[in-house]
Amino acid sequence: MRNGVILGAATAIGLSLVGCVVSGDGGGASASHAGGGRSAGADISVDALRANLELLAADELGGRSAGTPGYEAAAEFVEVELANHGVDPLFASSADALSYRQPFGLANWRVARGGSMTIDSREPDELALLQDMQVAYIGDTAAWGKDLPVVFVGSGVVEQDLGVDELAGLDLDGACAALFFDLPAQMLASGPPGLRARNPQGNQGLERRVANVAERGAVCVIALPGLQPPVFWREFLTAPNQLQGQSRTPDPAQPFVGFAVGISDRGAATLFAGQIGDPNLDPTLDPFALTDTTVRFDLELRDGGILETANIGGVIPGTDSDLEDEVIVLSAHLDGQGTQANGVVLNSANDNAASVVALLEAARHLARAPGRRPVMVLFTSAEELGLFGSEHFVDNPPVPFSSLALNVNMEMVGKRRRSFGGYQFRVSGRHSDEIETLVTATRDRHGDVDFDYERRFETPDYQFRRADHVRFFLRGVPTIYFYGGGEDYHQPSDDANRIEYEKVRTMAEVLVDLIRVTDTMASLPKSDGRS
């Protein structure tokens, strides 16, 4: 497999990746193990990082969107690099072979324009798609065309250990749950202190709250604007790109809501006309079932076929056989934003080619001097489409799921943060003294990097929710998230010439340092519960 990778897609778009592969390995000494100085050392070549990143962020790859020839070329490049570095293939492709690839497919869908949501109430109204109603999520369409009761559930928060259950006593079976996109300020102010601690941005993970109502039998969600800025909400309601996307077949063992929509202030006023109150005007209203009101969704879903793509991964076996069931997963998404309708390529250099080349360099060092525990290096696909690659990985792990002991994920690590002059990384992890100790020890080992560490009980803010580590996080795997931030997010200006390659090198060194710190630990940070 290692020397037999076929570079067909790369050749088809005019690239010869074999000739472009650049390794920072100058044949020097292996990286030192824990107890010595900085692990990666000076032999990480900034020039090599730049050459590899310029290749991944080249216009010829068309932005590396999942399922495109450009992504295929990037994937083949990563396969060649892993093979050259001596990293073993991670996945089983047949009974007798291993592969760097974990293929999966996504169902393409598109909602036809002209759909609507009809409110049958004291003041009936029809909310037109892309005007006063917008599709937010599609999975199952079984409830379309049916008259559905509506229950206002507040924000849908269920935190049993804090004594909070907004769904208590509500009959949601077969209903649409109307909930705030955000948590009202009054709820955070008057609720138990722990609720604010878990929701510093005022928006408890929306996925979690949707799962809450699904567990109680809801078949759809109606998102109310709540605290959302009017300009943002209007842009969301009228964005045509919301009408197309990809989805995976839902796991019947997991809570699942068929679909979700957002409605305008006008739509919310119609929905709650004649009820005991309008929560958009009075967010202190307790949850209640709407009387004499149903909603019906008249939408048409068009099949767009299957998008085929693959995660890329390798494994570096550990040196301690007693720790072979404590696997550390280092991850970064390989896919990018693709090409806009006007032909402008979004090269996605910082998001996320910078993390990819840092991870490849860390893999090179770790393969030369393995740590005590196995290390998987995972390059996910379809992150930009909805974290689908990481979702597929945790649903279909190449080892028993219980062996996944730690996930370390990277996002946008190639630029300085606007508010900080040095190489600062925002670091987040599950609430754990042990996680914080690991992060602190890694920082101290490196010596010249600033970590802005935040503990996490939940997935409260947008940046934390929208990255691959959340798939591990929600399943209870101890998680560390390195996020660099920076300008040019999802813009045509996110090009290789705007990357700070010393920071990328720093990220590679930090990854190796972190593994060296784990070598000194008798056990890794423990999970706080797994699903």
Secondary structure, 3 states (H helix, E strand, C coil): CCCCCCCHHHHHCCCCHHHHCCCCCCCCCCCCCCCCCCCCHHHCCHHHHHHHHHHHCCHHHCCCCCCCHHHHHHHHHHHHHHHHCCCEECEEEECCEEECEEEEEEEEEEECCCCEEEEECCCCEEEEECCCEEEEEECCCCCCCCCEEEEECCCCCEEHHHCEECCCCCCCCCCEEEEECCCCHHHHHHCCHHHHHHCCCCCCCHHHHHHHHHHCCCCEEEEECCCCCHHHHHHHHCCHHHHEEEECCCCCCCCCCCEEEEECHHHHHHHCCCCCCCCCCCCCCCCEEEEEEEEEEECCEEEEEEEEEEEEEEEECCCCHHHCCCEEEEEEECCCCEECCCCCEECCHHHHHHHHHHHHHHHHHHHHCCCCCCEEEEEECCCCCCCHHHHHHHHCCCCCHHHEEEEEEEECCCCCCCCCCCCEEEEEEECCHHHHHHHHHHHHHHCCCEEEEEEECCCCCHHHHCCCHHHHHCCCCCEEEEECCCCCCCCCCCCHHHCCHHHHHHHHHHHHHHHHHHHCCCCCCCCCCCC
